[in-house]
Amino acid sequence: MQVPDANIRSSSYYIAETSVQCRSCDQWIRVLALALPAPHEVLIEDEWQAANVSAFLFYVTELPEEVRRLLQTSGFFRLTRDPESSDPYWANHCEYCDELVNDDELHCEPGGFMPGDEQEAQDISLFAIAEPFRAVAAGYAVDPEFFVHIAKR
């Protein structure tokens, strides 16, 4: 579990999956995200601090090899370089037209991994991975609404 610059760590994690409509080709596509249960830890000013909340991660730049291999099997969630970003990060791509799916749209706008109601939350599947997790993430959505209502499969 080598991620020496990690700013997030947890004793377990989730791979979350839902569907969104591609803004480029209008097809409904699967998208993935990483989520952490409470409690986990966040590095703040060189000190690990307990976070007793659940969270979705986005703009993830570094992952352990085991997690990378698991995510790459999807084919549509992979390391990419956005022309507007200097660092490569893990992002979703349309399964049909290969267009980049913006993390802000999935995590900061209603829909995707920011459900507006319990039904949208039910459309998110969480696959629990009982393995230690470390990563570098610039995006961190704390205590997403309806997280506790999301069906864990």
C-alpha positions in Angstrom: 0.0 0.0 0.0 2.6 2.5 -1.2 1.3 6.1 -1.5 3.9 8.1 0.4 2.3 11.5 -0.2 -1.2 10.3 0.9 -3.6 12.9 2.4 -6.4 10.4 3.0 -6.4 7.0 4.7 -8.9 4.5 5.9 -9.1 0.9 7.1 -11.6 0.2 4.3 -13.3 1.9 1.3 -16.1 1.7 -1.2 -16.2 1.7 -5.0 -19.4 3.6 -5.8 -21.2 3.2 -9.2 -24.1 5.1 -10.7 -25.3 6.2 -14.1 -25.3 9.7 -15.7 -26.1 11.1 -19.1 -23.0 11.9 -21.2 -23.0 15.6 -22.1 -21.3 14.9 -25.4 -23.3 12.0 -26.9 -26.4 11.9 -24.6 -26.0 8.2 -23.8 -26.5 6.9 -20.3 -23.2 5.7 -18.9 -21.8 4.1 -15.8 -19.5 6.2 -13.6 -17.4 5.2 -10.6 -16.1 7.0 -7.5 -14.2 6.2 -4.4 -15.9 6.7 -1.0 -14.8 6.3 2.6 -16.8 5.3 5.6 -16.6 7.0 8.9 -14.2 7.0 10.6 -11.2 7.7 8.4 -8.2 10.1 8.6 -7.3 13.2 6.7 -3.9 14.8 6.7 -4.2 18.5 7.7 -1.1 20.6 8.1 1.2 17.6 8.5 -1.0 16.0 11.1 -3.4 13.0 10.7 -6.8 14.0 12.0 -9.8 11.7 12.6 -12.8 12.3 10.4 -16.0 10.8 11.8 -17.9 11.4 8.6 -18.3 9.5 5.4 -17.0 11.1 2.2 -16.7 10.8 -1.6 -13.2 11.5 -3.0 -12.6 13.2 -6.4 -9.7 14.6 -8.3 -7.7 11.6 -7.1 -4.1 11.8 -8.3 -2.4 8.9 -6.5 -3.7 5.4 -5.6 -2.1 2.2 -4.4 -1.4 -0.3 -7.2 -4.0 -2.8 -5.9 -6.8 -0.1 -6.2 -5.6 1.0 -9.6 -5.7 -2.5 -10.9 -9.3 -3.0 -9.6 -10.5 0.3 -11.1 -8.8 -0.1 -14.5 -10.9 -3.2 -15.2 -13.8 -0.9 -15.9 -12.1 0.6 -18.9 -13.8 3.9 -18.4 -12.3 5.0 -15.1 -8.7 5.7 -15.7 -5.8 8.0 -15.2 -6.1 11.0 -17.5 -4.8 14.5 -18.0 -7.4 17.3 -18.3 -6.1 20.1 -20.5 -7.1 22.5 -17.7 -5.2 20.6 -15.0 -1.5 20.2 -14.6 -1.5 16.8 -12.8 -3.0 13.6 -14.1 -5.9 12.3 -12.1 -8.4 9.4 -12.1 -11.5 10.2 -14.0 -14.5 8.7 -15.7 -14.9 8.6 -19.5 -18.0 8.0 -21.6 -18.2 4.3 -22.6 -19.5 5.3 -26.1 -17.6 8.5 -27.2 -14.7 8.4 -24.7 -15.4 12.0 -23.6 -14.0 13.0 -20.2 -16.7 13.2 -17.5 -15.9 16.2 -15.3 -15.5 15.4 -11.6 -17.2 18.7 -10.7 -20.3 17.6 -12.5 -20.4 14.3 -10.6 -19.5 15.6 -7.1 -20.5 19.3 -7.0 -23.7 19.4 -9.0 -27.0 17.7 -8.2 -27.1 14.1 -9.6 -24.2 11.7 -10.0 -22.6 11.2 -6.6 -24.5 14.2 -5.1 -28.0 12.8 -4.9 -30.8 15.3 -4.5 -33.2 12.9 -2.9 -33.4 9.3 -1.5 -34.4 7.8 -4.9 -31.2 9.2 -6.6 -29.2 7.9 -3.6 -30.7 4.4 -4.2 -29.3 4.5 -7.7 -25.8 4.6 -6.3 -24.3 1.2 -5.6 -21.6 0.9 -3.0 -19.2 -2.1 -3.1 -17.4 -2.4 0.2 -13.7 -3.3 0.0 -12.4 -4.4 3.4 -8.8 -3.4 2.7 -6.7 -0.5 3.9 -6.8 2.5 1.7 -4.5 5.5 1.1 -4.7 8.1 -1.6 -4.0 11.7 -2.7 -7.2 13.5 -3.4 -7.9 17.2 -4.0 -11.7 16.8 -3.8 -13.4 15.6 -0.7 -17.2 15.7 -0.4 -18.0 15.3 3.3 -21.1 13.5 4.6 -23.0 13.4 1.3 -26.8 13.8 1.9 -28.6 10.5 1.9 -25.3 8.5 2.2 -26.7 6.3 4.9 -29.7 5.5 2.7 -27.5 4.3 -0.2 -28.0 0.6 -0.8 -24.7 -1.2 0.0 -24.3 -4.2 -2.3 
